[in-house]
Amino acid sequence: MVNSAITLLNNISARKKLEEDLSQAQNDLLSRQVEEMLKESEERYRRITDNMSDFVSEIDPRGRN
């Protein structure tokens, strides 16, 4: 009976470790995806502004920069 309990604990510990590893891998993947999306967005807006021939200024509702 003691061997069964030890085996069960080992299986649970191994499963918890695998679940933690999977969760970390998912978080890493999400972070890389978000980073790539941000990079693409920055490149897109950089291309737009680099190719603008007109002057652009940002002002608040009171007319200040």
MDAnalysis code that builds the backbone (N, CA, C; Angstrom):
import MDAnalysis as mda
import numpy as np

u = mda.Universe.empty(195, n_residues=65, atom_resindex=np.repeat(np.arange(65), 3), trajectory=True)
u.add_TopologyAttr("name", ["N", "CA", "C"] * 65)
u.add_TopologyAttr("resid", np.arange(1, 66))
u.add_TopologyAttr("resname", ["MET", "VAL", "ASN", "SER", "ALA", "ILE", "THR", "LEU", "LEU", "ASN", "ASN", "ILE", "SER", "ALA", "ARG", "LYS", "LYS", "LEU", "GLU", "GLU", "ASP", "LEU", "SER", "GLN", "ALA", "GLN", "ASN", "ASP", "LEU", "LEU", "SER", "ARG", "GLN", "VAL", "GLU", "GLU", "MET", "LEU", "LYS", "GLU", "SER", "GLU", "GLU", "ARG", "TYR", "ARG", "ARG", "ILE", "THR", "ASP", "ASN", "MET", "SER", "ASP", "PHE", "VAL", "SER", "GLU", "ILE", "ASP", "PRO", "ARG", "GLY", "ARG", "ASN"])
u.atoms.positions = np.array([
    [0.819, -1.193, 0.000],
    [0.000, 0.000, 0.000],
    [0.865, 1.259, 0.000],
    [1.966, 1.225, 0.705],
    [2.843, 2.389, 0.764],
    [3.406, 2.707, -0.615],
    [3.763, 1.706, -1.380],
    [4.281, 1.922, -2.731],
    [3.253, 2.602, -3.620],
    [1.996, 2.262, -3.450],
    [0.930, 2.870, -4.255],
    [0.805, 4.355, -3.956],
    [0.887, 4.724, -2.704],
    [0.772, 6.130, -2.318],
    [1.941, 6.936, -2.856],
    [3.133, 6.387, -2.805],
    [4.319, 7.082, -3.314],
    [4.222, 7.255, -4.822],
    [3.779, 6.224, -5.509],
    [3.617, 6.306, -6.963],
    [2.587, 7.360, -7.325],
    [1.485, 7.398, -6.605],
    [0.435, 8.382, -6.850],
    [0.963, 9.796, -6.628],
    [1.702, 10.016, -5.558],
    [2.275, 11.334, -5.288],
    [3.259, 11.739, -6.375],
    [4.063, 10.790, -6.833],
    [5.007, 11.081, -7.913],
    [4.269, 11.463, -9.189],
    [3.188, 10.746, -9.505],
    [2.412, 11.047, -10.704],
    [1.768, 12.428, -10.610],
    [1.233, 12.760, -9.448],
    [0.620, 14.076, -9.253],
    [1.675, 15.169, -9.367],
    [2.826, 14.965, -8.755],
    [3.901, 15.956, -8.826],
    [4.375, 16.153, -10.260],
    [4.512, 15.057, -10.989],
    [4.946, 15.153, -12.385],
    [3.898, 15.882, -13.214],
    [2.629, 15.587, -12.972],
    [1.556, 16.261, -13.716],
    [1.538, 17.752, -13.401],
    [1.674, 18.111, -12.123],
    [1.690, 19.531, -11.753],
    [2.857, 20.249, -12.415],
    [4.007, 19.612, -12.467],
    [5.180, 20.202, -13.115],
    [4.912, 20.405, -14.600],
    [4.321, 19.410, -15.257],
    [3.990, 19.535, -16.677],
    [2.974, 20.654, -16.908],
    [1.983, 20.762, -16.025],
    [0.986, 21.830, -16.153],
    [1.637, 23.199, -15.989],
    [2.548, 23.326, -15.036],
    [3.265, 24.589, -14.840],
    [4.121, 24.924, -16.055],
    [4.805, 23.922, -16.587],
    [5.632, 24.135, -17.783],
    [4.772, 24.555, -18.971],
    [3.621, 23.913, -19.135],
    [2.711, 24.260, -20.229],
    [2.189, 25.680, -20.066],
    [1.819, 26.043, -18.861],
    [1.336, 27.397, -18.595],
    [2.413, 28.429, -18.910],
    [3.638, 28.156, -18.513],
    [4.747, 29.074, -18.791],
    [4.995, 29.182, -20.291],
    [4.928, 28.058, -20.989],
    [5.121, 28.070, -22.441],
    [4.022, 28.877, -23.125],
    [2.787, 28.739, -22.646],
    [1.679, 29.511, -23.213],
    [1.885, 31.007, -22.965],
    [2.323, 31.364, -21.772],
    [2.592, 32.771, -21.457],
    [3.714, 33.325, -22.328],
    [4.756, 32.534, -22.518],
    [5.871, 32.961, -23.370],
    [5.407, 33.172, -24.805],
    [4.594, 32.249, -25.305],
    [4.074, 32.360, -26.670],
    [3.208, 33.605, -26.818],
    [2.337, 33.846, -25.859],
    [1.479, 35.027, -25.897],
    [2.318, 36.298, -25.877],
    [3.339, 36.337, -25.043],
    [4.218, 37.509, -24.980],
    [4.909, 37.752, -26.315],
    [5.385, 36.684, -26.945],
    [6.040, 36.829, -28.256],
    [5.053, 37.302, -29.311],
    [3.817, 36.787, -29.259],
    [2.804, 37.207, -30.227],
    [2.453, 38.681, -30.051],
    [2.286, 39.116, -28.819],
    [1.965, 40.518, -28.547],
    [3.124, 41.409, -28.978],
    [4.333, 40.991, -28.688],
    [5.522, 41.753, -29.092],
    [5.594, 41.881, -30.614],
    [5.312, 40.806, -31.320],
    [5.336, 40.832, -32.787],
    [4.237, 41.740, -33.333],
    [3.062, 41.690, -32.731],
    [1.972, 42.571, -33.168],
    [2.340, 44.038, -32.952],
    [2.950, 44.337, -31.820],
    [3.379, 45.706, -31.544],
    [4.432, 46.154, -32.545],
    [5.381, 45.286, -32.834],
    [6.429, 45.602, -33.805],
    [5.825, 45.895, -35.176],
    [4.878, 45.062, -35.610],
    [4.231, 45.271, -36.907],
    [3.462, 46.589, -36.925],
    [2.779, 46.897, -35.835],
    [2.026, 48.148, -35.746],
    [2.962, 49.350, -35.807],
    [4.060, 49.292, -35.075],
    [5.037, 50.385, -35.102],
    [5.603, 50.572, -36.500],
    [5.921, 49.470, -37.169],
    [6.464, 49.562, -38.531],
    [5.436, 50.171, -39.484],
    [4.180, 49.765, -39.346],
    [3.123, 50.282, -40.215],
    [2.976, 51.800, -40.039],
    [2.908, 52.263, -38.805],
    [2.755, 53.702, -38.567],
    [4.023, 54.477, -38.919],
    [5.170, 53.856, -38.755],
    [6.418, 54.505, -39.159],
    [6.440, 54.700, -40.673],
    [6.012, 53.677, -41.417],
    [5.949, 53.809, -42.883],
    [4.967, 54.905, -43.288],
    [3.832, 54.970, -42.628],
    [2.836, 56.003, -42.943],
    [3.425, 57.383, -42.707],
    [4.015, 57.594, -41.545],
    [4.535, 58.929, -41.230],
    [5.774, 59.263, -42.047],
    [6.599, 58.284, -42.352],
    [7.790, 58.548, -43.163],
    [7.428, 58.960, -44.582],
    [6.278, 58.507, -45.070],
    [5.879, 58.800, -46.437],
    [4.894, 59.962, -46.552],
    [4.648, 60.638, -45.458],
    [3.730, 61.783, -45.498],
    [4.469, 63.002, -46.026],
    [3.806, 63.720, -46.902],
    [4.427, 64.937, -47.432],
    [3.911, 66.179, -46.714],
    [2.844, 66.052, -45.968],
    [2.277, 67.192, -45.249],
    [2.795, 67.231, -43.818],
    [2.708, 68.413, -43.235],
    [3.096, 68.603, -41.845],
    [1.956, 68.113, -40.957],
    [2.284, 67.371, -39.925],
    [1.278, 66.873, -38.993],
    [1.671, 67.322, -37.600],
    [0.688, 67.834, -36.867],
    [0.927, 68.270, -35.500],
    [-0.199, 67.749, -34.626],
    [0.143, 67.345, -33.439],
    [-0.860, 66.852, -32.503],
    [-1.142, 67.946, -31.489],
    [-2.418, 68.265, -31.305],
    [-2.793, 69.291, -30.332],
    [-3.931, 68.774, -29.464],
    [-4.044, 69.348, -28.278],
    [-5.136, 68.962, -27.395],
    [-6.374, 69.804, -27.721],
    [-7.508, 69.545, -27.059],
    [-8.735, 70.296, -27.360],
    [-8.610, 71.807, -27.154],
    [-7.637, 72.245, -26.363],
    [-7.434, 73.683, -26.139],
    [-6.485, 74.293, -27.163],
    [-6.031, 73.491, -28.093],
    [-5.157, 74.006, -29.144],
    [-3.689, 74.049, -28.776],
    [-3.305, 73.342, -27.731],
    [-1.899, 73.322, -27.310],
    [-1.227, 72.031, -27.752],
    [0.086, 72.105, -27.949],
    [0.864, 70.914, -28.319],
    [1.114, 70.047, -27.128],
])
